[in-house]
Amino acid sequence: MPTLDTSTEPSGARRVGDLTPDLLLTGEHHLCPGCGEPLALRCLLDTITDLEVTTQTIGVVGIGCYTAFTTSIDVDLVQALHGRAPSVATGIKRMRPDAVVFTLQGDGDMVNEGLQEVLHTAARGEAVTCVLLNNGVFGETGGHMTATTVLGQRTKNTIDGREAEYHGYPILIGDLISRLEGASYVARGSVHNAGAVARTKKMVRRALESQRRGDGFSFVEVLTMCPTGWFIPTGESPEYLHETLGAVHVMGELKVDGRVKTTDELHTENVARQREVEARLAAGGLDG
Amino acid sequence: MTTITSRGTVRIDTEACKGCELCITACPPRVLTMGSDLNRAGFHSPLLEPGCTGCAACLFVCPDFCFEVYRYDQPVVTEVAS
């Protein structure tokens, strides 16, 4: 089969998708091959651009691999200590109520190092949006187990898979937050395929819109790949994510307008949406 | 000879690619394959075969922001040996 030239801009064609998100000064980064975090970051930054709130947005970044993006994200940012981002975001929102405030945290940062911060912020109903990048490992410090690592998942210190008897059970942070009265919108997305990325972007948009309406706390958890921490080939990591983490941390909108959905409801929705996405991809695109 | 119609195409920043191959499995018409050439950082990068639909699935899943997606005003027909 012949291969086509992909080094130059084609003629007689319109551009439908850009290389790098507008709010990223450079697409270059030092994250590992196959990492899911840049995909989640694209969802967040593109949504801020789409909502035209770039100049009023203030982000609070936790500690993790994604912290490397603080030098290239073109939005006002504050760097918080481990897990303390929701509290810093609370302070910013109370001083600057017109600002759109988000936090960007990993599962080690949010669920291990600073679980109480996010829970109290949610319970107080602070109008901020917390974005969690959940891959079930402490990626930055070597790939060991976090509180969200699911049973059977490989990490550096659970090489044969997490065992309940020895390591305990995972914390399903999205489900936990959805039960708090102060949380208005809670969703769990994933980046294991193009359809999931598109759906996650919609979740981020709804969360930021909920914040702008002043509904209360909003939360988007995004399941991301970490092939380096999981010791698997990069090409197999999306399937591993979907079948291992995705089976426990079920994707979907967990709480909308104060109503908490059951896991069965989420499963039914997911099957229907996957069929819809496959049909749209076959028809030619996800942006229509 | 047979013909293959391309409704879209992509521009690939091969120097930014880290060879993770996520785009290969994400491509619905399966027109992306891994090439054998190495970039400056020592990674393989994908090649495009005729048949792209311009759906942007590769762009959605690329962690290194390597893809720019285009849709042709008029579909392009490529002749290939059958």
Contacts between the chains, C-beta under 8 A, distances in Angstrom:
chain1	res1	chain2	res2	distance
A	1	B	49	4.7
A	1	B	50	7.4
A	1	B	80	6.3
A	2	B	49	7.0
A	2	B	50	6.8
A	2	B	78	6.9
A	2	B	80	6.1
A	3	B	33	7.8
A	3	B	35	7.7
A	3	B	47	4.3
A	3	B	48	6.2
A	3	B	49	5.9
A	4	B	6	7.7
A	4	B	9	6.7
A	4	B	48	4.8
A	4	B	49	7.0
A	4	B	50	6.4
A	4	B	52	8.0
A	4	B	78	7.6
A	6	B	9	7.4
A	6	B	10	5.8
A	6	B	11	5.6
A	6	B	12	4.2
A	6	B	14	7.9
A	6	B	47	7.5
A	6	B	48	5.0
A	7	B	11	7.1
A	7	B	12	7.5
A	7	B	14	7.5
A	8	B	11	7.0
A	9	B	11	6.2
A	9	B	68	7.9
A	9	B	70	7.7
A	10	B	9	5.1
A	10	B	11	7.5
A	10	B	70	5.3
A	10	B	72	7.4
A	12	B	72	5.9
A	12	B	73	5.2
A	12	B	74	6.5
A	13	B	8	7.2
A	13	B	9	6.4
A	13	B	70	3.9
A	13	B	71	6.1
A	13	B	72	4.7
A	13	B	73	6.6
A	14	B	70	6.6
A	14	B	71	5.8
A	14	B	73	7.0
A	15	B	68	6.5
A	15	B	69	7.1
A	15	B	70	5.4
A	16	B	8	7.6
A	16	B	54	6.2
A	16	B	56	6.1
A	16	B	69	5.1
A	16	B	70	6.7
A	16	B	71	5.5
A	17	B	56	4.5
A	17	B	59	4.3
A	17	B	67	6.9
A	17	B	68	6.5
A	17	B	69	3.8
A	18	B	68	6.2
A	19	B	11	7.8
A	19	B	13	6.2
A	19	B	65	5.2
A	19	B	66	7.1
A	19	B	67	6.8
A	19	B	68	4.9
A	20	B	65	4.4
A	21	B	65	7.5
A	24	B	65	7.5
A	27	B	13	7.7
A	27	B	16	6.0
A	27	B	64	6.7
A	27	B	65	3.6
A	27	B	66	8.0
A	28	B	16	6.6
A	29	B	64	7.5
A	31	B	63	6.9
A	32	B	18	7.7
A	33	B	18	3.7
A	33	B	19	6.0
A	33	B	20	4.0
A	33	B	43	7.3
A	33	B	63	7.6
A	33	B	64	7.9
A	34	B	18	7.7
A	34	B	20	3.6
A	34	B	21	7.7
A	34	B	22	6.0
A	34	B	63	6.6
A	35	B	63	5.0
A	36	B	63	6.9
A	37	B	63	7.5
A	38	B	63	4.3
A	38	B	64	7.1
A	38	B	65	7.0
A	39	B	60	7.3
A	39	B	61	6.5
A	39	B	62	7.9
A	39	B	63	6.0
A	42	B	65	7.6
A	191	B	61	7.4
A	193	B	26	6.1
A	193	B	57	7.8
A	193	B	61	6.8
A	194	B	26	5.5
A	194	B	55	7.7
A	194	B	56	7.4
A	194	B	57	3.7
A	194	B	58	8.0
A	194	B	60	3.9
A	194	B	61	5.6
A	197	B	60	4.3
A	197	B	61	6.5
A	198	B	60	6.4
A	227	B	20	7.7
A	234	B	19	7.9
A	234	B	20	4.0
A	234	B	21	5.9
A	234	B	22	6.7
A	235	B	20	7.3
A	235	B	21	4.2
A	235	B	22	7.0
A	235	B	24	6.8
A	235	B	25	6.1
A	237	B	22	7.9
A	238	B	22	6.6
A	238	B	25	7.1
A	238	B	26	7.8
A	238	B	61	7.6
A	281	B	28	4.6
A	281	B	55	5.5
A	281	B	57	6.2
A	282	B	28	6.5
A	284	B	7	6.4
A	284	B	8	7.9
A	284	B	53	5.0
A	284	B	54	6.8
A	284	B	55	5.6
A	285	B	53	7.3
A	285	B	54	6.6
A	285	B	55	4.5
A	285	B	56	6.0
A	285	B	71	7.9
A	286	B	55	6.6
A	286	B	56	6.4
A	286	B	57	7.2
A	286	B	60	7.0
A	287	B	56	6.4
